[in-house]
Amino acid sequence: MLKHVKNNFKIIDNIDMFKCPKCGESMNMSGDKSVVCYNKHNFDLSKTGYANLLLRSVKTEYNKYMFASRNIICRIGFFEPMINFISNIIIDIVHKNKLNSFKVLDVGCGEGSHLAQIINNILERTASNILGVGIDISKDGIQIASKNYPNVIWCVADLTRIPVLDNQFNTVMSILSPANYSEFNRIIADDGLIIKVVPGRAYLEELRRIFYNNTDKETYSNENIIKHFAGNFNILDIHRLFYNVKVNKENLGHLIKMTPLSWGATNNQIDYALNAGINNVTVDLSVIVGRMTKQSFIS
Ligand SMILES: C[S@@+](CC[C@H](N)C(=O)[O-])C[C@H]1O[C@@H](n2cnc3c(N)ncnc32)[C@H](O)[C@@H]1O
């Protein structure tokens, strides 16, 4: 019995899906505290069971305070329509194809709530054996994910060098995160799906108006992201989710802390937003569903 890895035995059971981020060789367990590749490159496993597969530590503004707030916002159901929409897509595929097993990767998973909820929804409504893997470059995000959601494999890893072998996943998700389409194509199974969620024009517009008043960021368009996606994959569907969420002042504070939109704001603007009487915010998301083409890539 491995004592160190208390929570996440899934990583041990699925170690053969990983590859070394340094040399690309396959990985194995090394005692109970690390994983090692054929060329002896060693990576730590944490007590909560996540693997740190980064070649060097990375400083990022996505820190534990931001993710703690993001976790609270997720728990109030802010993203629930998006979670349900994606869960239903996967549940449909599992049912239609009578799949006994299914693997989902969430790239740029942050603090992990979306993936964990999607996995739970699928488990509740199918008898399939579902494996969820979440990767993020922010150690703070993965730490929170692995503490809260031990039934998923969590890794600190860079999406430009995803440490898994080719053709592994039935679905790759990229939710409000950067993408690397040649890597996504490499790791997805032959008829796999890619699900990308991007903000729409009105996403958090109540905050955008205050933080970017009279600048070129006051309005936003996802047109280029969709074009770029279409250059890489066959688009099967683009579904717009547009709704409002009521927020009290405390949750408004968490919303401001959890969104990169506030990174460009001054303290005065943040104070103003907190006291402007905002009690309803707009969620506008586009869920783009695509299939792999296995062709060349526009990076
Ligand atoms: C806006 S957050 C979205 C997080 C999560 N998907 C969500 O919706 O709550 C963007 C995420 O992308 C991650 N990210 C940025 N660059 C990355 C990279 N090169 N590799 C992996 N993750 C990255 C960040 O650490 C952050 O967690």
PDBQT file of the ligand as one rigid body, heavy atoms in Angstrom, charges set to zero:
ROOT
HETATM    1  C1  LIG A 301      -9.683  32.067 -16.494  1.00  0.00    +0.000 C 
HETATM    2  S1  LIG A 301      -8.878  30.675 -15.792  1.00  0.00    +0.000 S 
HETATM    3  C2  LIG A 301     -10.091  29.420 -16.110  1.00  0.00    +0.000 C 
HETATM    4  C3  LIG A 301      -9.950  28.280 -15.138  1.00  0.00    +0.000 C 
HETATM    5  C4  LIG A 301     -11.074  27.245 -15.247  1.00  0.00    +0.000 C 
HETATM    6  N1  LIG A 301     -11.111  26.615 -16.546  1.00  0.00    +0.000 N 
HETATM    7  C5  LIG A 301     -12.394  27.898 -14.933  1.00  0.00    +0.000 C 
HETATM    8  O1  LIG A 301     -13.176  28.160 -15.863  1.00  0.00    +0.000 OA
HETATM    9  O2  LIG A 301     -12.661  28.148 -13.740  1.00  0.00    +0.000 OA
HETATM   10  C6  LIG A 301      -7.593  30.275 -16.987  1.00  0.00    +0.000 C 
HETATM   11  C7  LIG A 301      -6.739  29.096 -16.519  1.00  0.00    +0.000 C 
HETATM   12  O3  LIG A 301      -5.792  28.765 -17.526  1.00  0.00    +0.000 OA
HETATM   13  C8  LIG A 301      -4.604  28.355 -16.862  1.00  0.00    +0.000 C 
HETATM   14  N2  LIG A 301      -3.458  28.434 -17.778  1.00  0.00    +0.000 N 
HETATM   15  C9  LIG A 301      -2.928  29.543 -18.363  1.00  0.00    +0.000 A 
HETATM   16  N3  LIG A 301      -1.849  29.211 -19.115  1.00  0.00    +0.000 NA
HETATM   17  C10 LIG A 301      -1.694  27.858 -18.996  1.00  0.00    +0.000 A 
HETATM   18  C11 LIG A 301      -0.733  26.919 -19.513  1.00  0.00    +0.000 A 
HETATM   19  N4  LIG A 301       0.260  27.303 -20.322  1.00  0.00    +0.000 N 
HETATM   20  N5  LIG A 301      -0.881  25.617 -19.178  1.00  0.00    +0.000 NA
HETATM   21  C12 LIG A 301      -1.884  25.210 -18.366  1.00  0.00    +0.000 A 
HETATM   22  N6  LIG A 301      -2.796  26.057 -17.825  1.00  0.00    +0.000 NA
HETATM   23  C13 LIG A 301      -2.707  27.366 -18.129  1.00  0.00    +0.000 A 
HETATM   24  C14 LIG A 301      -4.506  29.333 -15.691  1.00  0.00    +0.000 C 
HETATM   25  O4  LIG A 301      -3.615  28.895 -14.690  1.00  0.00    +0.000 OA
HETATM   26  C15 LIG A 301      -5.961  29.388 -15.252  1.00  0.00    +0.000 C 
HETATM   27  O5  LIG A 301      -6.247  28.408 -14.298  1.00  0.00    +0.000 OA
ENDROOT
TORSDOF 0
